[in-house]
Amino acid sequence: MNYQGYAARIEYSEEDGLFVGHIAGIKDVVGFHGESVQVFRAAFEEAVVDYLDTCAKLGRAP
């Protein structure tokens, strides 16, 4: 799964019944989750946007 040049590392938690992911290839840890592929994709895209906004506010490169 990719969005704006970022990829998601995806796992499934049988215990929680959720897809769990992190933005791959960055130094920070940014996680997200969803109970369906559609919800998971939306959470991933929101996480990428939030990550980029936070980097901009802090004045550092993503």
Backbone as CSV, one residue per row, in Angstrom:
resi,resn,N_x,N_y,N_z,CA_x,CA_y,CA_z,C_x,C_y,C_z
1,MET,0.868,-1.162,0.000,0.000,0.000,0.000,0.917,1.228,0.000
2,ASN,0.689,2.145,-0.931,1.513,3.343,-1.063,0.637,4.588,-1.123
3,TYR,1.214,5.694,-0.618,0.515,6.977,-0.657,1.565,8.079,-0.588
4,GLN,1.533,8.985,-1.529,2.436,10.135,-1.606,3.898,9.721,-1.459
5,GLY,4.267,8.598,-2.033,5.645,8.133,-2.001,6.028,7.357,-0.752
6,TYR,5.092,7.119,0.150,5.356,6.363,1.379,4.651,5.017,1.293
7,ALA,5.267,4.015,1.899,4.709,2.667,1.894,4.292,2.283,3.307
8,ALA,3.302,1.410,3.372,2.827,0.909,4.664,3.414,-0.479,4.906
9,ARG,3.861,-0.709,6.128,4.224,-2.053,6.578,2.970,-2.583,7.275
10,ILE,2.439,-3.685,6.786,1.123,-4.149,7.219,1.221,-5.499,7.919
11,GLU,0.521,-5.609,9.033,0.377,-6.872,9.759,-1.102,-7.024,10.119
12,TYR,-1.466,-8.221,10.503,-2.828,-8.454,10.967,-2.771,-8.988,12.382
13,SER,-3.513,-8.373,13.282,-3.587,-8.827,14.670,-4.819,-9.710,14.818
14,GLU,-4.580,-10.993,14.896,-5.684,-11.946,15.089,-6.379,-11.667,16.419
15,GLU,-5.592,-11.347,17.420,-6.124,-11.088,18.761,-7.097,-9.911,18.773
16,ASP,-6.737,-8.836,18.065,-7.569,-7.635,18.050,-8.526,-7.576,16.868
17,GLY,-8.313,-8.431,15.867,-9.149,-8.410,14.673,-8.941,-7.156,13.844
18,LEU,-7.686,-6.653,13.817,-7.374,-5.404,13.124,-6.155,-5.555,12.227
19,PHE,-6.153,-4.791,11.141,-4.931,-4.577,10.384,-4.150,-3.510,11.132
20,VAL,-2.861,-3.740,11.334,-2.000,-2.813,12.055,-0.851,-2.456,11.129
21,GLY,-0.535,-1.164,11.051,0.532,-0.762,10.140,1.385,0.353,10.681
22,HIS,2.525,0.534,10.020,3.452,1.617,10.296,3.939,2.158,8.956
23,ILE,4.289,3.435,8.927,4.885,3.991,7.718,6.300,3.438,7.630
24,ALA,6.619,2.781,6.531,7.923,2.153,6.340,8.933,3.170,5.817
25,GLY,10.198,2.958,6.180,11.283,3.733,5.608,11.491,5.115,6.195
26,ILE,10.933,5.385,7.377,11.162,6.675,8.028,11.815,6.421,9.386
27,LYS,12.492,7.458,9.922,13.172,7.309,11.212,12.195,7.341,12.377
28,ASP,11.072,8.002,12.204,10.060,8.098,13.251,9.163,6.860,13.234
29,VAL,8.424,6.672,14.312,7.464,5.569,14.384,6.065,6.167,14.274
30,VAL,5.402,5.860,13.177,4.044,6.348,12.935,3.174,5.133,12.657
31,GLY,2.233,4.874,13.552,1.367,3.714,13.419,-0.074,4.094,13.139
32,PHE,-0.822,3.103,12.674,-2.241,3.293,12.350,-2.873,1.908,12.290
33,HIS,-4.195,1.854,12.312,-4.876,0.562,12.264,-6.284,0.727,11.697
34,GLY,-6.898,-0.390,11.355,-8.270,-0.382,10.858,-8.831,-1.780,10.814
35,GLU,-10.142,-1.875,10.951,-10.780,-3.184,10.970,-11.127,-3.708,9.579
36,SER,-11.010,-2.880,8.562,-11.223,-3.311,7.181,-10.161,-2.654,6.313
37,VAL,-10.021,-3.147,5.098,-9.028,-2.578,4.188,-9.350,-1.110,3.914
38,GLN,-10.611,-0.779,3.727,-10.996,0.612,3.446,-10.654,1.526,4.619
39,VAL,-10.968,1.104,5.823,-10.674,1.909,7.013,-9.159,2.000,7.213
40,PHE,-8.469,0.884,6.987,-7.013,0.860,7.136,-6.352,1.820,6.143
41,ARG,-6.789,1.791,4.890,-6.218,2.676,3.865,-6.434,4.145,4.246
42,ALA,-7.620,4.485,4.703,-7.906,5.867,5.113,-7.018,6.271,6.290
43,ALA,-6.822,5.357,7.245,-5.965,5.647,8.401,-4.517,5.834,7.964
44,PHE,-4.053,5.032,7.012,-2.699,5.158,6.473,-2.511,6.516,5.803
45,GLU,-3.450,6.898,4.950,-3.349,8.177,4.255,-3.369,9.340,5.245
46,GLU,-4.216,9.254,6.251,-4.272,10.298,7.287,-2.949,10.353,8.056
47,ALA,-2.364,9.195,8.341,-1.092,9.151,9.064,0.025,9.810,8.249
48,VAL,0.048,9.567,6.946,1.071,10.185,6.090,0.899,11.704,6.082
49,VAL,-0.317,12.175,5.904,-0.581,13.621,5.893,-0.186,14.247,7.235
50,ASP,-0.566,13.608,8.336,-0.209,14.114,9.661,1.301,14.137,9.854
51,TYR,1.981,13.092,9.400,3.441,13.023,9.504,4.095,14.176,8.736
52,LEU,3.663,14.400,7.515,4.232,15.479,6.700,3.929,16.847,7.310
53,ASP,2.722,17.039,7.823,2.359,18.300,8.488,3.211,18.537,9.730
54,THR,3.419,17.491,10.509,4.225,17.613,11.728,5.674,17.962,11.386
55,CYS,6.218,17.299,10.377,7.587,17.619,9.950,7.694,19.073,9.504
56,ALA,6.709,19.543,8.752,6.719,20.931,8.298,6.654,21.902,9.476
57,LYS,5.804,21.608,10.455,5.676,22.475,11.628,6.964,22.518,12.444
58,LEU,7.684,21.386,12.476,8.929,21.315,13.228,10.130,21.823,12.424
59,GLY,9.890,22.118,11.149,10.956,22.614,10.290,12.026,21.597,9.980
60,ARG,11.616,20.338,9.878,12.581,19.285,9.551,12.111,18.473,8.352
61,ALA,13.065,17.887,7.685,12.740,17.071,6.501,12.086,15.776,6.943
62,PRO,11.083,15.336,6.205,10.439,14.045,6.544,11.408,12.871,6.307
